[in-house]
Amino acid sequence: MAVNWGGIAGMVVFYLLILGIGLWASRKTRGSSNSERTMVADRNFGWVVGLFTLIATWVGGGYINGTAEVVFTPGWGLVWAQAPWGYSISFMINGLFFAKQMREKNYVTMLDPFQFKFGDRMGGVLFLSALTGELLWCAAILAALGSTISVILDLDQNMSVILSACIAAFYTFFGGLYSVAYTDIVQLVCIFVGLWICVPFSLTNDAVAPLSSTASQWVGTWETRLVGQWLDSAFLMIFGGVPWQAYYQRALSAKTPDHARNLSLVAAFGCFLMSIPAYVMGAVGASTDWNMTSMNLNKTDPYKTPGIILPAVVQYLTPPFIAFLGLGAISAAVMSSTDSSVLASSSMFVRNIYKNIIRPQASEREMGWVLRASIVVVATIATVMALTVESIYILFVLCSDFVFVILFPQFVAVIHVDKANTYGSAVAFVTGLLLRLTGGEPALHIPPCVLYPYYHPVDGQLFPFRTLASILTFLVLVAVSYITDAVFTRGYLDKKWDVFKCFVDGKRRRGLDVKSHTAHFEPLNGFKTEIITYKETTL
């Protein structure tokens, strides 16, 4: 295979650009030992930086490559390309119901309200769900890079994935959220300009039939019997896209609570707008006679590896200089998105696990170094996962799966259900985990233990069992919380049985103050909130 020197040049230029911007932005945290400054960037993001970086929460390598993949794949098509509009709606839900409330409390990570209301160790358990989602997301982004490299040149794509992860971790190591945010701006500009320039050239290529004549290939077919799966997948992306640290590390950096809400609402439209070129190029790929291109189909067949379709369209259906811009933009987007997930996972570990559970006496300087070490570890884990996946889109969906079933119900309760407590959270966590695992997961080779209505031996669970599991998880959390609240506040059980310390002297735990780490308890008469010095010793 002839080396595509134009593609290589595009990657090198855009990699250097992203690396340079990231290191330039890192000067804002140089010499600072404040870990919160690294995590939430002094909470001074305005409209320009704030909007760009929020949109970049979802828009990256996995987002654009995965969307093109599912539109191109026979049997899926536009009908099943739900991720762009699903994740866009999740921005609106965050803006309307969660972002302002979170920013008003000056939380630093998404897990703060869980630990402040449910306790440090229960928050640590929920951290596992959040971490799983972030790692799968990061792996999906890096896997998208691997598909790009395999199309551009005959290089070892594993080495390219490793190199990209190292570069992203390098400038995140020094600059934290400042580096992430400023590279997000470059990333989105590269995607918008690079991909939109490719669209007209790919549409007019001689190997591409008019999209109107090939609609049956890329629109997909609607099958009524699959409506349950379609709804389940849609709700998974909409609500499973809400409780993400990658989003909240940006929203919590907004200047004011109202700003966090407004940025989220506007970002929803920007997120969907950025997906349009991917939709079009997926349809172009399905309308192309690949025998008329220079692609070596004996070595690289897009129908066998649909994850390569976006870079394939860019390289083989556009002129060399346009391919230079498009492939470089894809590569830059992948690297710049990787840093966000790496920082999100590392921030949650350092603040919510290391500081609150493992070593409460840790200094700011120590936390800063642990954060940097965590960035290296998380980047390594995500890279290993990326090297072993088969489908970008499957990773793209799975990253929200457990978040939707387990974490989203807990997030709604901790923000909007006043009497939610650790007992409800613990029982709900076990309930959600069991309901999800017993439903099976073909992508992870987990067979179903429970066959829901309309189960099909080939198509699997046709009933929206994930949505059912999420609803039941929330109902269990609320029911157990209200029951235990009544039992302890009305004196049916002695307070010595309150092993989770949710109630003290007949008062209900409301949460912990971010600054002083003192517990807030609400007297039974509800007239005012009392503050009681309190240190957790149990889960």
N, C-alpha and C positions, 0 to 999 in steps of 0.2 A: 504493500500500500504506500502510495506516495505521501510524503509528509506535507501537510497543509501549513506552509510557513506563514500564510496570512492569518490563519486561525491561531497559530502559536503567538504571533506578534500581537494579535488582539488580546489574548489572555494575559500576556506579559504586561502590556500597557495598562490594562484595567486593574490587574493585580497590584502593580506599583502605585497606581492612583489611589486605590482603596487603602493600601498599607500606609501611604504617605499621609492621607487625610486622617487615618486613625491615630498615627503617631503625633501629628500636629495637634489633634484635639486632646491628646493625653496630657498636654502641658497644663491644662486646667486643674489636674489633680496632682501635679508634680509637687512633691514635698509635703503633701497632706497625709496625715495619719487617720483621718476621719473616714471610717468605712461607709458611713451613710452617704457621704459625698460621692463616693464611688458608685453606690447603688442607685441613688435618686438624683444625682447631679445638682445638688443645692436647691432643688425644686424651683428652677427658674426658666423652664421651657415655655416659650411664647408660641405664637401661632405658626411661624414658619418651621422651626425645628420640631415643635411638638406635633404638628400635623404630619410632616414627613416621616418622623420616627414611629408614630402610631400606625400609619398605613403600612409601614415596613414590618409591623408585627407579623402579618400574614404573607405579604407579597415578597416572595423570594424564589429561590431555585425550585423548591418543592411545589410551591403554589403555581408557578407558570408552567413548569415541565409536567406536573401532575395533571393540570387541567387539559393541556394539549393531549396528553396520553389517553385520558378517558374519552375525550371527543373522538379521537382517532380509532380507538379499539372497537372492533366489530362486536356487536351485541350490547355495547354500552352507549356511546354517543352522547350527544348534547343533553338528552333526557336525564342522564345519570351524572352529568357534570355539575354537581350540587355545591361543591366546595366554595367557589367564589361568592355566590350569593348567600350561601349559608353562613360563612364566616363574616360577610359584610353585615348581615342582620345581627350577628353576635355583638358587633360594635355598637349597634343601636341599643340593644338590651343592656349592655354595660353602661352606656351613657345615660339611659333613662332610669335605671334602677340600682346601679352599684358604684359607678366611678365617683360621683360627687360625695356619697357617704364615706367611701374609703379615703378620699383625699381630705375630707373634713377632720378625720381622726388622726391625720398625719402618720398613717401607717407607712412602713418602709418596704415591706413585702406583702404579697397576697396572703401569706400564712399568718401574719400578725393577728388578725381578728380571731382566728381559730385558737391560737395559743392563749390569747388574752381572755377568751370566754370558755374554752374547753380545757385549758391547761396545756403546759408545755409538751407533755409526752403524747397526749392525744393529737396535738398539732404535729408532732414528729411522725406519728403514724400516717396522718393525712399527707405529709410531705412525700411519702413514697408514691402516692397516686400522682401528685403534681410532678415529681421527678420523672416518672415513667413517661408522662406526656411530653415533657420537654426533651427528653433523650430521643424519643421516637421522632419528634419534630426535627431535631437537629440531624438525626440520621437520614431522614427523608431529604433534607436539603443537600447533604453531602452525597447521597446516592444520586441525586439529580446531576451533581457535578460529574460523577463517574460516567453517567450516560453521555454527557456532553463531550468529555475527553475521548471516549471511545469512538465518537464520530469525527472529531476534529483531526486526530492523528493517531498513528500506530504506536502509541506510548502505553506504558503500564498504567492503567487507570487507577489502580490501587495507590500507586505512588502519588498520583495527582491529587487524589482525595486526601491523603495524609498531608501533603504539602499545603493544601488549602486550609485544612484544619489548623495546622501549625501557625500559618500566617495570621489567621483570625484570632487564635488564642494569644498570639504574641502582642498585638496592639491592644486587645482587651485586657491583657495582663497588666499593662501600664495605665491605660486610660479609663477603664470602666465604662459607665454609661455615656460619658461624654464622647468617647471614641465610637461607641455603638451608634449614637444619635447622629453624629456628623457624617459617618460613613453611610448611614441610612439615606441621607439626602442624595449623596452621589449615586447610591444604588438605584433609587427610584428614577432619577433622571436618566441613568444608563438604560434601565429597562424600558422606560417610556419611549425614549428617542430610538434606541437600538431596535426594539421589536416593531414599533410602528413603521419605521423606515423599511423593514423587511416585508411587511404585509403586501403592499402593491406589487413588489417584484415577484413574490412567490405566487400571487394570484394570477399574474399574467405569464407565467412560465409555460412553455409549449407542452410540458408533460402534465400540466394540471387541467383537468376538465372543469367547466363552469360549475360552481358550487350548487347552483339551482338544479343541475342535472344529476347530481350525486347526493342529493339530500337524504335519500334512503340509507346511504352508507354512514353519514356522520350525524344525522339527527337522532338516530336510534329508534327503537320501536317501543311503544308503551304497551305493557302487558298488565292487564287488570289483576292477574293473580300475584303480581309482584308489588302491588301497591303498598303492602305492609312493609316490605323491605325498603321501598323508596321513602316512605314516611319515617321509618326508623333511622335511615341514613341522614335524612334532612334534619330531623330533630337533634341527632348526634352532633352535627356540625354547628347548628345554630346555638344550642345550649351548651354543648361541649366546648364551644369556643369562648365561653364566658370566663371561667375561673383560671386564667393563665398568668403566671408571673411575668412572662415575656411581654404581655400587654400592660400589667399593672406596674412594672418597673418604669414604664413610660408615663402612664396616666398619673401615677403618684408623683411624678416630677413636674407636673403642670404647676403654674404659678398660683392658681386658686382652685377651689372645688368646682366653681362654675365653669372655669376654663377646662378642667378635666372632662366634665360632662359634654361641653360644646365641641371640644376636639374629637371626642369619640363619635358623636353624631355625624360630623362632617367627614371623618375618616372612613365611615361606612361607604360613602359614595366614591371616595378615592380608591378604596380597596377593590370595588367592583370594576371601576373604570380601567384599572391596571390589568384586569384579567381578559379584557376583550381581545387583544392581539393573540393571546394563547388559545382562546376559543377559535378564532379565525384560522390560525395555523394548524390546529388539530384537524379542522375540516379540510384544509388544503392538503394535509398529509393523506387523508382518506380519499381525496379526489385525484391523487397523483398516480400515474403509471410509472412505477419506479424502475421499470426496465428501460425507460427512455432517459434515465439519469445516469450519472457516472458512478453511482453507488454500487459497490461489489456485493450483490445480494447473496452470493454464496458464503460470504463472511458475515455480513451485517444485514439481517432481514428485519425491517421495522415491524412486520406482523408477528414475528417471534419475540422481539424485544421492543414493545411499544413505548417503553420509557425513553427511547432515543428520538422520538418523532420530532420534537421541537428543534433540537440542534440539527437533525437531518434536513428538515425543511429549510432552515437558515443556510446551511452549507451548500446543499445540492440544488436549491431552487432560486438562489439569489446570486448576483454578481460578486466577485471576490471582495471588493471593498465593502459592500453591504454586509457580506458574511463576516468580515472583520469586525464591524460594529455590533452585529447581532450576537455572535458567539462570545465576543469579549464582554458584552453586557450580561449575558447569562452567567458567565463565570464570575464576574464581579458581584452579581446578585447573590449567588450561592455563598461566596465567602463572607459577604457583609451580613447575610442572614444567620450564618453560623454563630457569629459573635453574640447575637442577642440571646439565643437559647443557652449558650454556654454561661453567659453572665447571669441569666435568670436562675438556672439550677444552682450555680455557685452561691448566689446571694441568699437563696432560701436556706441552703445548708449552713452557711456561716452564721447568719443571724438567728434562724429558728431552731437549728440543731446544735451547732457548736457552742454558740453563746448562751442560749437558753437552757440547754440540757447538759452538754458535755462539760463545758468550762465557763460557768457564769462570771468568774472573776477575770476573764480575758480582757486585756487592754485593747484600745483601739488599734494600736500598732500591731499587736498580735493578730487581731481579726483581719487586718489588712493583708498580712502575709498568708493567713489561712485561706483568705479569699483567692489570692493569686494561685496558691497550690490547688485549690478546688477547681479553678479554671482549667488547669492542666489535666487534672483527673477526668473531669466531665468531658472535655474535648477528646480525650483518649477513648473513653467508653463509647461516645457517639460515633467516633470514627470506626471502631471495631464493628458496631452495629451496621453502619453504612456499607461496609465491605461484604456483608453477608445477606443483603436483601435482594429480592427479585423484582419487586414492583414499587415504584415511587408512590403511586397513588394509594396502594394498600397501607404503606407507612403513613401517608398523609391522613387517611381515615382513622387508623388505629390510634394515632396520637391523641385523638379526642375521645376515644371509646371509653376508657376507664375514667377519664375526667368527667364525662357526661353521666355515667352511671353512679360513680362513687363521690366525686368531689362537688359537682354542681348542686345536688340536693343539700349538702352540708353548707355550701356557700350561701345559698338562699336563706337557710335557717339562721346562720350566724349573723347575717346582716338584718334580716327582717322578722325573725321570730324571737320575741323578747324572752320567752321562757326556755329556749333551747339550751341544753346543758350537756355535760360530758357523757352522762348515761345514755341519752338519746343518740349522741354522736357515735359512741362506741358500738351500740347495737346496730345502728344504721350502717356503719362501715362494714360490719360482718355480713349483714343482710345483703347489701349491694354487691359485695365481692362474691358471695355464694350465688346470687341470682345471675350475675354476669358469667361466671365460670361455668355454671351448669348449663348455660345456653350454648356453650361451645364456641370455637373460633377456628374456622378452616385455615386462615392465614398462619396461625400458630400451631396447627395440627392438634387442636384440642377438640375431641369429639363431644357432642351434646349429651348431657345426662338427662335433661328434661326436654321432651319433644312437645313444643307448644302447638296450638291449633294450626292446621294447614302445613305442617312440616312436610318437606319434600326431600327424598333421599339424595337428590342431585343438587337442587337449589338451596337446600338447608332450611333454616328457620324463616318462614314467610310471615310469621306474626311479628309485630314490632316489639320484640321482647326486651330490647335495650331500653326503650322508652318506658315500658312497664316496670322494669327493674329500677329505673331512676325515680319514677313516681312512688313506687312502694318504699324505696329507700327514704324519701322525704317524709312520707306518711309515718313510717316507723320512727324516724327521728323525732317528729313532733309529738306522736302519741307517747313514746317512752319519756320524753322530756316533761310533758305535762303531768303524766302519772307520778313520776318521781318528785316533781315539784310539789304536787299536792301531798304526797306521802311525807315529805320532810318538813315543809312549811306549816303543815297542820298538825304536826306532832305525832303522826301515826307510827313513825319509826324514830328511835333515838338518834341524835346526831352522830353518835359513835359509829353508826353504820354508813355514814356518808363518806365512803372511802375515797371518792374523787374530790372531796372538799368543795362541793358546789354550793353548800349552804353553811353559814356560820351564825350561830345564835339566832336562828330563825330568819335569817336574811338571805336573799337570793343573790347569787353571784352575777354581776353585770359585765365583768371584764377587768382588764388591767390597764392602768394608765401607761402610755407609751414611754414617757420620760422617767417616772418614778418607779415603775414596775410594782405599784401597790394595787391591791385588789379593790374593786368597787362592789359593794353589796347594797341591794335595795331592801329597805325595811318592808315588812308585810303591809303596813298601812299605806305605802306608796307615796308618802308626802314628799320625801326628798331622798337623795342618794347619799349614803354615808361612805366614807373612805376609811378602810381598815388596813393597817399594815399586815401583810400576809406573805408568806413565802411557801411556795409549793414544795411538797416533799414526796407526793405520790402522783400517779397518773390521774 
